[in-house]
Every structure is written in C-alpha cells, then in structure tokens.
Amino acid sequence: MTDDGQLLDCKIKGNFRLKGIRSTNPVAVGDRVEVADSFITAIDDRRNYIIRKSQNLSKQSHILAANVDQAFLIVTVSHPQTSTTFIDRFLASAEAYRVPVYLIFNKTDLLSEEELHYQQMMAALYETIGYECRQISAATETGTDALKPLLEGKITLLSGNSGVGKSTLINKLVPGANLRTADISDAHDMGMHTTTFSEMIPTGTSPHSFLIDTPGIKGFGTFDIEPEELTSYFKEIFRFSKDCRFSNCTHTHEPGCAVLKALEDHYISESRYQSYLSMMNDKQEGKYREAY
C-alpha cells in the first residue's frame, strides 16, 4: 500500500537473498519499503518485530510482523487449550521489542464452571504481573465492543494457536473483513489452519488503524535473546532478581537467589518459572540461530 492508499503487486529484488538474511521471509507484513517499477528495492529499518521459529527450517526464524504498536494474544483455556508456556514465550518475545500485549481470553461462552474459574485465575495471575486481560466470546460478541477503542490509531498484531478464534474475532471487529473460519477438530480438540499467510487489514475507523492477522502458531524460540537478558523479559522475575546476591545469577541454583526465594514463597508462579527455564534451555542447547 503506497502512501496515497494505492495497492500495488510487487516482487522482491533477487539481491535480498544475498544479504545474509536468515529469516525465511526477507520482507514481513508491516515493513515499510521503497518501491520502483513494481519491485521492492529497499526495506526501512524495523522499529520492532515479533519473531518465531520457522516451521519448515528448524534453525531459521520467521518474522510474524514488523513495526507493530501492540499485540493481542488470543488464548483459550479449552477448545483448544493454550499452554502457559506458549503464552509466556510470546510475552517474553514481545517484551524484548517493547511491544505491549493484551491477553484476550476467548470462547468464554463454551467454558464449564470449573474452566471459567481456571480462566479467571489465569487472568488474575497475568494482571498481577502487569498484563491487561480481557475475557470475551467472539462467537456471541460478548466483550468484543470493548476491544474496538484499543485499536484506534494503532497497528495491532493478532496472534495465537490455531483454532482460538482469531478470524472470528476479526470478522466482529472489522465489518466486511469476511475471513474464513473453521470448526475445531473434534478428534483432537485442535485448531485447523484457516489463515495461511499474514495479512494487514485496515479497520476502517481511521487511516492509521490496522489489524495484522497471522496464521496459527505452535511455538516460539528465543531468537535474539541472550540468557543473561532473559530475566528482564519476565517482569516479576526481573523485579526480584535485583535482590540476588550475585549480579550474574541465573536463578537456577545459586545461593542467595532472591528469585528462588520468591518462587518458594509463591510470589512467582511455578508455571512462569518453568517457562523461564525452558527458554534458558533453548539457548544453552544452541537450538536456534540468531535472527537477522
């Protein structure tokens, strides 16, 4: 889309492949680029981006979106279940690039009393850490109107596992979007991919308001995150880490570790700490190359 609103079909100049770009997509949704004769000739520096491990090439990265103002992470406690590890990895990746995240708990209408209680506990946990949570049902439009003001004048990334209702939610937030939706697979209670590529959708409310719809994703690696930096991307762990005896504390075994004490005293949740450890292990095992 040009500055005056025209849509152009463009190709990427072949020399982008020669510049050592190790992500599977040299140009990402949200990139600002220069165009000449229907060719993308240059990519502006990215203000930020959200990145994950490529599905096809396990040691390469895939940029979900660039230059975003905020992200909505759509999660479901059932039909299908979103793991806390997935949530925490996404949040850490967003923290690394200072992308504010709202946690949107969807499909509230389908939950049993026990599942609803669990969802409320999860929302309370993340709100205590410092993340805004909303509990909605895109199918019945419960709570969706309250999301619309949050989109005003922003580029918002929507992400989440397959089947959590991203397409349904976008259809409620953007009249006329008409994105395809699919039922959950009964056999495995898993989502089926209906979005196969990332797309930037004008919300129609203002010239600067866009939603970025992304394919359902399974997991996040720790590209561009060094082990010693990881602590700062878990807000509550970072707060306690300042009181550790050693400045290079890994919060795994050291004496005088304030994080382990806070974990023992239940100021840090076990699920969040396990997510932290899993991301530490990624780096130590050298699972991922650095991203461009």
Buried (B, 14 or more C-beta within 10 A) or exposed (E): EEEEEEEEEBEBBEEBEEEEBBBBBBBBBBBEEEEEEEEBBEBEEBBBBBBBBBEEEEEBBBBBBBBBBBBBBBBBBBBBBBBBBBBBBBBBBBBBBEBBBBBBBBBBEBBEEEBBEBBBEBBEBBEEBEBEBBBBBBBEBBBBEEBBEBBEEBBBBBBBBBBBBBBBBBBBBBEEBEBEBBEBEEEEEBBEEBBEEBBBBBBEBEEEBBBBBBBBBEEBBBBBBEBEBBBBBBBBBBBBBEEBEEEEBBBEEBEEBBBBBBBEEEBBBEBBBEBBBEBBEBBEEEEBBEBB
